[in-house]
């Protein structure tokens, strides 16, 4: 049985699909519709519609406020920027978000996706934070560089 967060996510995804990649929602109205606290809507938006998953989130506060979610699709040339966006540290959830996006947009097959997820798991990277997130970021960037044959910035000209 799907959780309330799953149901809310599915509903928001349907709005995005209807809006051809863009949806404007009012948090309070959605909370009323699903009979939950507005913070539950905020949780779903921040955890399931994040930039690493391919979304831009804009908001306007106040009585007539809204949250606008915009789906941004990757193009081949965007892979280098995605790798740069990873930064020095990445959590397991963020890493999985990048992989989900690459698979969902057809840049990665299921086998590669599952191999990379396994390699980035906290069950494999058995060390304390923040070292674990730093190692995970380096491993993720190295795998993406190898997978997409994108030369790392620091190895150019060698």
Steps between C-alpha positions, in 0.01 A plus 500: 500500500652835401580750771341844513828648374487264198141603426585870524805448277289320238243781507766769457661299217162486326470879531848541353409268211176691434691829510760369253781513753373775731257497792395773740358385828380661819632309796202571727247390236691179433526430873126548533436275202712218647394574860854542625721771644652749255841382623424159342462673162828685560671171585383336177610798291846531655573127508350388170523803271857611569749650251699175477178333387457761228268759651519873557288614792379859524276633772310813590386540857189667629125468453519460123823305521584195298770246438597454136671176402673487165648183349832561327616228262864423445666531163822318408712809565352543849683196643818702580288759684320226691837358610613848612175545693576194711759697696738366765242316713187309404259304718370158400156648430647774279719250311201276439307805377765570235495135392118492490501804277759357261310172472158666468625722217654206313867579560558183702376142471361306796810286546735799524252674729491208744879453497554869579235500774666201663842664489366822659308335783581587862520122554803491271663828599558400860646814652384792708351821366613734345769276348236261365320778309830630362606153379151445356522827303842405360386148408180631338689757293760241393229252395310766306820617331578139400143424394460810286865532390516851639857596577531631858592867526827432689628243245480722190825550315689215670 
